[in-house]
Amino acid sequence: MTERCRQETFVTQIGNRKDEPFHAVSTPVYFSTAFRHTEISSNEGYDYSRCGSPTRDVLEEAVAQLEYGDKAFATASGMAAVHLVFSLFHKNTHFISSRDIYGGNYRLFAMLQDKYGFEFTYWEGDCYDTLASNIKENTQAIFIESPTNPLMRTVDLVKVSNIAKQYDLLLIVDNTLYTPLIQQPIKEGADIVIHSATKYLAGHNDVLAGLVIAKGEKLSKQLAFLHQSIGTVLSPYDCFSLIRGIKTLALRMEKQESNAKQIVPYLQQHPLVTDVYYPGRGGMVSFEILDEVYAPLFLKAVQLFTFAESLGGVESFITYPVTQTHMDIPEEIRNAYGLSNRLLRISAGIEHANDLIADLNQAFDLIVKEDVKQT
Ligand SMILES: *Cc1c(COP(=O)(O)O)cnc(C)c1O
């Protein structure tokens, strides 16, 4: 296989032609935590599975290539991946983060602020003129989610990375929502990419996993040391499940994006919807319902969409960010940047678009009826 075939070809072939002894097409799962030595200072490439395992290597090598990085590190969750990256820094370091981010990231940053004296400044994410004015003497990195979550604004990573380079800062991008099929942040100048692989990459709501991808030898070495020292590694079986998930990523993404693109115009024309947020790519759509009181009714009324707290899987989900994914962001901060109690977030799955739209439609009809009854 050539070095750079198309991404959809590459993902399908992960692990194939890797198993030397038996030519297994599907990546073998090595459960052994220990590997026998024949003599002192000699091994067959592995000695203890926290420090490296053959199954994890297949995953990490593939993901590094998929994200145009040099090294990848598979972790036990997306949050473990974010924490691993922030363990690169010393106390009293200052960071700039896009403001509209996953609530779990916000919660972790608050913890790092309290315990390790890290400092975070939240920046709009698409106001490039104001970015540099937030940089301080102790600033070391910029953390970006693009599209932002849940308001789905895209951030111009090239513009941000130019500023990062100018001030000698690292650019860290959480690429969970777009995946490397839509956006390759390292190609746009990022130094580190993070994934909650639990979402699109695994894709079936049955694997909790994270990934860190690093550009350059220095960061790769530092992260390799921290990964094995802290031990936030992904188990061999989960590595196998994640590889299997990634093989169909291109196929799923195409369908999820196509479903999202059909849901968007339906929502836009609906009288009970005031705003629809869709960045033009991917399978995530947020919208604001006319009145806050409709949100709980709507979540009860859906029958095909699952009211659940995740995204990126084959089943369509609907989430209420303010009580779920983003509940750790204080209400006044949320309101200040437009994350209102009227916002619902859809993760389009791979079902038939007409069935998804019919489900949304019957849910809207039901809340109108409820409303008429009450008034
Ligand atoms: C879910 C999510 C995370 C956290 O990942 P887990 O796998 O749940 O630990 C981080 N960033 C984003 C954008 C997410 O959606």
Ligand as a Chemical Component Dictionary entry (heavy atoms), coordinates in Angstrom:
data_LIG
# 
_chem_comp.id                   LIG 
_chem_comp.type                 NON-POLYMER 
_chem_comp.pdbx_formal_charge   0 
_chem_comp.three_letter_code    LIG 
# 
loop_
_chem_comp_atom.comp_id 
_chem_comp_atom.atom_id 
_chem_comp_atom.alt_atom_id 
_chem_comp_atom.type_symbol 
_chem_comp_atom.charge 
_chem_comp_atom.model_Cartn_x 
_chem_comp_atom.model_Cartn_y 
_chem_comp_atom.model_Cartn_z 
_chem_comp_atom.pdbx_ordinal 
LIG C1 C1 C 0 -16.714 13.361 25.005 1  
LIG C2 C2 C 0 -15.691 14.391 24.735 2  
LIG C3 C3 C 0 -14.503 14.433 25.477 3  
LIG C4 C4 C 0 -14.228 13.475 26.611 4  
LIG O1 O1 O 0 -14.041 12.177 26.159 5  
LIG P1 P1 P 0 -14.424 10.839 27.005 6  
LIG O2 O2 O 0 -14.109 9.767  26.057 7  
LIG O3 O3 O 0 -15.870 10.959 27.366 8  
LIG O4 O4 O 0 -13.563 10.851 28.224 9  
LIG C5 C5 C 0 -13.563 15.399 25.138 10 
LIG N1 N1 N 0 -13.788 16.295 24.139 11 
LIG C6 C6 C 0 -14.930 16.274 23.426 12 
LIG C7 C7 C 0 -15.122 17.271 22.337 13 
LIG C8 C8 C 0 -15.918 15.329 23.695 14 
LIG O5 O5 O 0 -17.060 15.340 22.984 15 
# 
loop_
_chem_comp_bond.comp_id 
_chem_comp_bond.atom_id_1 
_chem_comp_bond.atom_id_2 
_chem_comp_bond.value_order 
_chem_comp_bond.pdbx_ordinal 
LIG C1 C2 SING 1  
LIG C2 C3 SING 2  
LIG C2 C8 DOUB 3  
LIG C3 C4 SING 4  
LIG C3 C5 DOUB 5  
LIG C4 O1 SING 6  
LIG O1 P1 SING 7  
LIG P1 O2 DOUB 8  
LIG P1 O3 SING 9  
LIG P1 O4 SING 10 
LIG C5 N1 SING 11 
LIG N1 C6 DOUB 12 
LIG C6 C7 SING 13 
LIG C6 C8 SING 14 
LIG C8 O5 SING 15 
# 
